[in-house]
Amino acid sequence: KNKRNFKIYFIGAYKKNKGYEDLFKLALMFKKNPEISFDCYGYGNINYYQNKIKKLKLNNIKLNEFKKNILSIIKKFDILLSLSYREGLPVSFIECMSQGVPVICYNIRGSSDLIINDFNGYLFNKKEYKKVFNKIIYLSQNHEELSKISNNSFKFIDSKFDRKKNAKLIVQYISNV
């Protein structure tokens, strides 16, 4: 990965409950850090958020349309940031972690089912912008810590979602019924 630029991946429908307003507040904090940027992927009312970015004069956020084959894109990022206010079981987390991209997110249902704080990602309470900001700065400057969390992300998903292991569990369950 390019050590001069720190790329943050943000995925979610272009809706308020996915945390775009929080992202913009965070991006404002990063205006003096041109090496850190946010690439967003989603569907919905992209124009509303593009206009908001223009009003706030944010040069560190790029909004993109939803992509079906996202794995090749994910590999280019250092972390996934999710500021969503509600989730089920976020597939985007699983996709990122399977590529060794750790997650920084709010401590909500769904997110906390996949993220073990300080092991394979980081959990924060809603609106803790300063703490999220500090963690991103820390990771952008501490490649050893980022590498450790990245490796843990991959190992966690690899063990939890192993096809053979899960197939065996399903067969055992059906056999017992």
Residue pairs with C-beta under 8 A, 6 or more apart in sequence:
1 7
1 76
1 78
3 143
4 35
5 35
5 36
5 37
6 35
6 36
6 37
6 78
6 136
6 139
6 140
7 37
7 39
7 76
7 77
7 78
8 36
8 37
8 38
8 39
8 77
8 78
8 79
8 80
8 81
8 136
9 39
9 41
9 73
9 74
9 77
9 79
9 80
9 81
9 96
9 101
10 23
10 38
10 39
10 40
10 41
10 80
10 81
10 82
10 83
11 40
11 41
11 42
11 70
11 80
11 82
11 92
12 18
12 19
12 20
12 40
12 42
12 82
12 84
12 92
13 42
13 43
13 44
14 20
14 42
14 43
14 44
14 45
14 46
14 48
14 49
14 63
15 44
15 45
17 84
17 85
17 86
18 42
18 83
18 84
18 85
19 82
19 83
19 84
19 85
19 106
20 40
20 49
20 52
20 83
22 83
22 126
22 127
22 129
23 38
23 40
23 61
23 81
23 83
24 52
24 53
24 56
24 58
24 61
25 129
26 81
26 83
26 129
26 132
26 133
27 38
27 56
27 58
27 60
27 61
28 56
28 58
29 129
29 130
29 133
30 36
30 60
30 133
30 136
31 58
31 59
31 60
33 60
33 137
33 140
34 59
34 60
35 140
36 60
36 136
36 137
36 140
37 60
37 61
37 62
38 60
38 61
38 62
38 81
39 61
39 62
39 64
39 77
40 61
40 62
40 63
40 64
41 64
41 65
41 66
41 67
41 70
41 73
42 63
42 64
42 65
42 66
43 65
43 66
46 63
46 65
49 63
50 63
53 61
53 63
67 73
70 95
71 95
71 99
74 80
74 95
74 96
74 99
74 101
75 99
75 101
77 96
77 101
78 101
78 139
78 140
78 146
79 101
79 102
79 103
79 104
79 136
79 139
79 146
80 92
80 93
80 96
80 101
80 102
80 103
80 104
80 105
81 103
81 104
81 105
81 132
81 136
82 90
82 92
82 93
82 103
82 104
82 105
82 106
82 111
83 105
83 106
83 132
84 90
84 105
84 106
84 108
84 111
85 106
85 108
85 126
86 108
86 109
86 110
87 108
87 109
87 110
87 111
88 110
89 110
89 113
89 114
90 110
90 111
90 114
93 103
93 105
93 111
93 114
93 115
94 114
94 157
94 161
96 102
96 103
96 153
97 103
97 114
97 120
97 121
97 153
97 154
97 156
97 157
98 154
98 157
98 158
98 161
99 154
100 150
100 151
100 153
100 154
101 150
101 153
102 120
102 121
102 122
102 146
102 149
102 150
102 152
102 153
103 111
103 114
103 115
103 120
103 121
103 122
103 153
104 121
104 122
104 124
104 132
104 135
104 136
105 111
105 115
105 121
105 122
105 123
105 124
106 123
106 124
106 125
106 126
107 117
107 123
107 124
107 125
108 126
111 123
112 123
114 120
114 121
114 156
115 121
115 122
115 123
116 156
117 123
119 149
119 152
119 156
120 149
120 152
120 153
120 155
120 156
121 149
121 153
122 135
122 149
124 131
124 132
124 135
138 145
139 145
139 146
139 149
140 146
159 165
